[in-house]
Amino acid sequence: MRAALLRLGGATRYNGWVKSDTTITFRGMESSDTVTANIEQWLERLGRHHTIQDAHVTIEAAGGDPPRFNAHIHLHAGGHEVIASREVDPSRAHANPWVALRDAMDASKRQLEDLHERQTARHRHRDSTARQSTAE
């Protein structure tokens, strides 16, 4: 199985995302500039709200009839690791890499949002505890 590995060059920073720390791997399929651009845009949007230290995105053609595709996203953000994998249901008539990628992106985004919510709640709790102790 052939794999194409793209290491995005240059240390361009987009808000909380550094482009040079992104690796995109295509397994069992040709690399795609369109898919790569889509992933970069998604990371740029995500970097507006979260600090992403590095990202590794893998899109894999798993074969079969109809063809199946898997997408795996591995991010380090704010000192935490986020991993999301999605396999397209082979019973779908239009199984394609975009569906697997979209689902993995959505799962990664939800994980980052949950992480942010837990951190915000923890800070709110610390602040309210500190205010109570100073008020006494």
C-alpha positions in Angstrom: 0.0 0.0 0.0 1.4 3.4 -1.0 1.5 6.2 1.4 2.1 9.9 0.7 3.4 12.0 3.5 3.1 15.8 3.4 5.0 17.9 5.9 3.8 21.4 5.6 6.8 23.7 5.4 7.5 27.1 6.8 6.8 28.3 10.3 3.7 30.3 9.5 1.6 30.9 12.6 -2.2 31.3 12.3 -3.6 32.4 15.6 -3.1 29.3 17.8 -1.9 26.9 15.1 1.6 26.6 13.6 1.5 25.4 10.0 4.9 23.8 10.1 3.9 21.4 12.9 1.3 19.7 10.7 1.7 16.4 9.0 -0.8 14.9 6.5 -0.6 11.3 5.4 -2.5 9.7 2.6 -2.5 5.9 2.7 -3.6 3.7 -0.3 -4.6 6.8 -2.3 -3.0 9.7 -4.1 -2.3 12.9 -2.1 -4.8 15.7 -2.8 -4.1 19.4 -2.8 -7.8 20.0 -2.2 -7.9 17.7 0.9 -4.7 19.3 2.2 -6.1 22.8 1.8 -9.4 21.7 3.5 -7.4 20.3 6.5 -5.3 23.5 6.7 -8.4 25.7 6.7 -10.0 23.6 9.4 -6.9 23.8 11.5 -6.7 27.5 11.0 -10.3 27.9 12.1 -9.7 25.6 15.1 -6.6 27.6 16.0 -8.6 30.7 16.5 -10.1 29.2 19.7 -7.5 26.6 20.8 -3.7 26.5 20.9 -2.6 23.7 18.7 1.0 22.7 19.1 1.0 20.0 16.4 -1.3 17.9 14.3 -1.1 14.7 12.3 -4.0 13.8 10.0 -4.1 10.5 8.2 -6.6 9.6 5.5 -6.6 6.0 4.5 -8.3 4.0 1.7 -9.2 0.8 3.4 -10.4 -0.9 0.2 -13.5 -3.1 -0.1 -16.5 -2.9 -2.2 -17.9 -0.3 -1.9 -14.7 1.4 -1.0 -14.2 2.5 2.6 -12.1 5.3 4.0 -10.7 6.0 7.5 -9.6 9.3 8.9 -7.4 9.7 12.0 -6.6 13.0 13.7 -4.0 13.4 16.4 -3.6 16.8 17.9 -1.6 18.3 20.8 -3.5 21.3 22.1 -2.9 23.3 25.3 -0.7 20.5 26.8 -3.4 17.8 26.1 -3.6 15.1 23.5 -6.7 14.8 21.3 -7.2 11.7 19.2 -10.2 11.0 16.9 -10.7 8.3 14.3 -13.6 7.7 12.0 -14.4 4.9 9.6 -17.1 5.5 7.1 -19.9 3.0 7.2 -19.4 0.6 4.2 -23.2 0.3 3.8 -23.4 3.9 2.6 -23.7 4.3 -1.1 -21.4 7.3 -1.3 -18.6 6.3 1.1 -15.8 8.7 0.4 -12.8 10.2 2.2 -14.6 13.5 2.8 -17.2 11.9 5.0 -14.6 10.1 7.2 -12.5 13.3 7.4 -15.5 15.5 8.3 -16.6 13.1 11.1 -13.1 12.9 12.5 -12.8 16.7 12.4 -16.1 17.1 14.2 -15.1 14.6 16.8 -11.7 16.4 17.4 -13.5 19.8 17.6 -16.0 18.3 20.2 -13.1 16.9 22.3 -11.3 20.3 22.2 -14.6 22.1 23.2 -15.2 19.6 26.1 -11.6 20.1 27.2 -12.0 23.9 27.1 -15.3 23.7 29.0 -13.7 21.5 31.8 -10.8 24.0 32.1 -13.2 27.0 32.3 -15.3 25.2 34.9 -12.2 24.4 36.9 -11.0 28.1 36.8 -14.5 29.3 37.8 -14.5 26.9 40.8 -11.0 28.1 41.9 -12.0 31.8 41.5 -15.2 31.3 43.6 -13.3 29.4 46.3 -10.6 32.1 46.4 -13.3 34.8 46.8 -15.0 32.9 49.5 -11.8 32.5 51.5 -10.8 36.2 51.2 -14.4 37.2 52.2 -14.2 35.3 55.5 
